């Protein structure tokens, strides 16, 4: 017990990493306890852990490299037309149509996938009823539906932390207007088996909407995975698939997201959208989708970062979810608020709490060298 507390005390007040001057400003005024380390001891103990000169953002599943150089040039070039009212999305939709072999009428662009999710939540709540979703999962759509009066039916993941399709099917009621699935899931970065998901979506979409959030589609390299875009391509109704340029393309701040669905649903969604597509984001996304080298680089670096963190988990005997995205989910066995606060003191931001799994931590992949620092800090705190 004492050893663990001592390790944590080394990093609470983590400005020690910044040098004695800043460390002194942090520790000055804090009442001394038997566990309060001296500045000299703090600095010597942590000297082997060189801290980056910036906060490490292992919190929001962002691309630490993006946007690509080609996308940045497209942003700069777009500024010459910033004074004009233009159809910013037509070229991007045309490219996505060709890329996915799907009609342009099946595609809508939103202000980030957040707007696509919000419109899905709005559609689900216009008629009084319920929305079925896994628990935990990403909250964008379900929070919006909840705010507008839909009843949420949260179905816990199974013992293997997998989305339980049978339990979700059993939870559907006559008043269920929409079923939401995130694949890979978030904060649990695992997959739903392709055939099981396909059968589920086809069955459930007969008489209600099924929304499949594929924000991390580009990160998946597993034969057990299949996008549900093919069902839309084949003409099936009551299915919406969302994608985003925020993740692998590194355009989170420029808000570019996509909906794929039957043309009737796309038209309905477009009538309900309130966001405005910006020219810089649209042209950057178009450039980035064609920059395959950057996408491959991102995937390679993401895998290296995951190997660093998963290696630590294996070494320390920590349960974690094998990732199919750009983040992992680690069972720390400690209150997430405690872990998050300690990591922040050490210069690392990690994911927010995801009830009911409050002793798990979602850790986004920063650069591999930054995740090496994360590993050293975690071992010092809890190893």
N, C-alpha and C positions, 0 to 999 in steps of 0.2 A: 504493500500500500504506500509506504513512504517513498519507495523508489519511483512509483508511478506519479505521485504528486510532485516529486522533485523534477521529473522530466517535463511535466506540464508547466511548472513554474518557470522553467527555463525559457519557455516560449510565450507565456502570458506576459504582456508588456513587450511584445516581439520587436519593438524598436531597437532592442539590443543589436539586431542585425544591421541597423543603420549606423552604428558607431556609438561610442560612449556618450557623446554630446546629446544626441537625441534620446538615447536610452535614459540618460539622467533626467531629461524633461518628462519622460513617461513615469519613471519610478518615484520622482520627487513628490512628496505629499501622500504617498500610499503608506498606511500604517505598517510597521514591521511585524512580521510573524516568524515563527520558527522556520517557515519554508521560504521566506523572502531571500533570494540569492543576492549576493553582492554584485555590483556592476562588473568587477574584475572577473568573478567566477562566471557570470553570464557570458561575457565576451569570450573568455577562453573556451568555455564549453561549446559555444556555437560557432567558433571560428572555422570549423570544418564544413559548415553549411553556408556557402556563399549565397547571399540573398540577392535576387534580381533587384534592379532599381525601379521596379514598378509592381503594382498589384497584379498577381496572377489570376486571371479570370477563368477559374475552373467551375463556373457557376451557371452559365446560361446557354451551354451547348453551341457556342459560337465557333466560327472558323478563325483560328488565331492568325492565319496568313492572309485572309482575303480582305478586299477583293483582289483579283489577279491584276497583274500589270496591264493586260489587255482590257480588262473591265475598267480600270482606272483611266485609261486613255479614252475609252468610250464616254466615260463621265465627263471628262474635260472637253471632249469634242461636242458633247450634247449642249454645252452651255451657250454655244452660238445661237441655238434655237430656243433658248429658255424664255424669250419674249413672245413666243408664238403659241397660238392655240392649235395644237396638232393632235392627230390620232397616234398617240405614243405607242400603242400596243399592237398595232396591226402586223408589223414585221415580226414581233416576238411570237404572236399567236401563230403566224404562218410557219415559223421555224418549229414551234412545239408540235404543230399539226404534222409536219413532215417527220420530225423525230419520233413521235409516238404512233405514226400511221393512223391518225384519227382525224375526223373532220374538224375544221375550225369552229363549226357550230357547237362542238362538244366542249369548248374551252372558254373559261372566263378568267380574267386577271383581276386580282383584288389588291388592296393596300396591305400587302403581307398576307400570309395564310391566316393571320389573326382575323382579318375581315371576312375571309371565306368561312372560317369557323363560326364567327359571330352571326353571319347570315344563316348558316345551318342551324344554330341555336334559336334564332328568331323564327325560322320556318317551323321548327319543332314545337314552338310555344304558341303559335297563332291559334291553334286549336287546343283547348284544355286537355291535358293528358300527361303522359310520362315519357321519360327518356331513360333508356337502359345503357349502362356503361360499365366497363371494368373498374375495379378499385384496387390500387390507385391507377390513375391515368392522367393524361394532360388535361388541364381544366378549362381551356379556352372556350370550347363549344358548350360544355355542360354548365359552366358558370353563367354564361350568357342566357342559356335556356332557363336556368334556375331563377335568374333575376327577372325574367319575364313570366314566371309563374308555372313553369313545367315542374312536375314532380320527378326528382332524380331517383332512379333505382340503381344503386351501386352494388355491383356483384363482385365480391372479393376474388382476387386471383387464387389459384389453387396452391397446394403445398409446394409445388415446384416453381412458384411465382409466375405461372403462365396464365394468360387470359383463358378463362374457363367458358368455352363456347356453349357447352351443354347447360351449364348453370345460367348463362345469360339467356339462352333460348327459353329455359323454364321460367325466367323472371319476366318475360314479355307478357303484357296484359292486353286486353282488347283496346285500352285507351293509349297504348304505347305508340307514339308518333314517329320516333326515331331511335335507332340503335347506333351508338358511337363506338368505334374501334380505332385504336392507334397501333399501327404495325410498321416497324417495330414500335413497341410500347414505350412510353415515357412516364415515369422515371425508370421503369424496368426495361432495359434495352434488349428484350428477347422477341422472338418471332411467333406468329401463329402459323401452324402448318398450312401449306398452300392449298391442299385439297380440302382440308377441314374448313378453312376459311371460305373457299369458293362455294362449297355446299351450303354453308351457313348463310352467306350473303344472298345467294340465289333463292333460298327458301324464305328468308325473312323479308326480302325486298318485294315479295309478291304483293304485300298489302301495307307496307310502311317503308319509310326511308331508312337506308343504311348509309352511314357516313364513315368512310375509311380514311383516316389521316395518315398519309405516307410522307411525313416531313423528312424522314431519314432514309428514304428509298435509295438514294445514291450510295449510301454507305454499306448496303447489304451485299454480301457475296456468299450466298448459301443456297443450295438447291432446294431447301425446304421452303424458300420464300417465293411468292408470286404476287406481283402487283394486281390489284383488282381493276386496273384500267382496261384489261382485255374484255371484261364483261360489258363495260360501257361501249367499247369499240364494236362489240357484237350486237349492240342495240338495246340492251336491257335497261329498264327504267328503274326509278327509285333507288339509284346508287349514286353517291357523290364521292369522288376521290380528291383529296387536296394534296398539293405539293407546295414547295417553297424554294425561293432563291436565297433564303436567309442562312442556310446551313453550309452545304458544300461550296456554294458560290460566294459566301462571305458578304452578303448584301443586306444583313439584318436591318441596318439603319435606314435603308432606302425603301423598305416595305414593298416587296414584290412577292405575291403568292398566286396560286393557281387552283382553279376548280375544274374538274373534268366530270361531265355528266351528260345525260340525254339533253338534246337541244331545248326541250320544253323546260327542264329544270334550270338549265343555264340562263335562259331568258328570264325566268322567275327570279333567280338569284341576282341578276344584273339590275332588275327593277328595285331590289331591296338594298343594293349597295349604296353607301354614302361617301366612301373614300374617293380620292382622286389619284389616278395613276400619274406618277411624275416621270418626266422625260429622262432624267439621269438614271433612275432605277431601271426603266424599261430597256434603255440602250445598253446599260451595263449588264443586265441579265442576258440579253441577246448575245453580247460578246462573250460572256462567261460560258454560256451553254455550248459555244463553239470552241472554247479553249480547253480541249481534252487533256492537254499536258498539265495544266494547273489542277484539274480535277484528279488526275492520277497522282500528282504530287501530294495533294491534300490527303488522299486515301492512304498513301504510303506513310506519311508522317503521323497520321491518326493511328495507324496500326502500331507504329513504333511507340507512341505514347501509351497506348493501351497495354502493350507488352510490359512496359515499365511498371505500370500500376498493378496489372494482374499478377506480375511476378512478385511484387511485394505482398499481395494478398495470399498467394500460394505459400510464400515463405512464412508469413505470420499466422497462417491457418484461418484467415478471414473468409467467410462466405461472400461470394460476389456473383453477379449475373454476367455470364459471358456475353460480351457486347456485340450487337449488330448495328451500332450507331457511333456517335462521337462522344459518348459518355459511358460511365459504368455506374453500378449501384452496389454499394459495399455495406455489409452488415458490420457496423462498428461495435454494436452492443452498448452504445452510449447515446445519451440524449443528443439529438442532432443539433439543438441550439447550443449545447456546450461545445461540441466538436466544431461547429461553424464559427463560434466566437474565438476559440483557440486558434483556428486556422487563419482567421482574419487578422489576429494579432501578429501572426507570422507572415502576413502579406499575401495570403491566399484566400480567394473567395470560392466557396463551394455552394452547392445547390440548396435551395430553401427546403423547409420541412415538407414532407409528403405524407400526411396522415393516411392510414393509421400506422404507417411504418416509421415511427419516430426515432428508432435507433438504427436506421439505415441512412447512408449519405449518398446523394447523387453527385458524382464528380465528373465534370466535363473535361475533355482532353484539350489542354493547352499544348504548347510545343513540347517535344520529348524532353528537352533539357529542363523545362519548367516543371514537368512531371517528375523528373529526378529530384528536384528540390522538394516537391510535395512529398515524395516518398521519404526523404531524409527527415522532413519535419514530422510526418506521421510516426515514423519509427521513434523519433526522439520523444514525442508526446506519449505514445501508446504502445510502442513495440516491446 
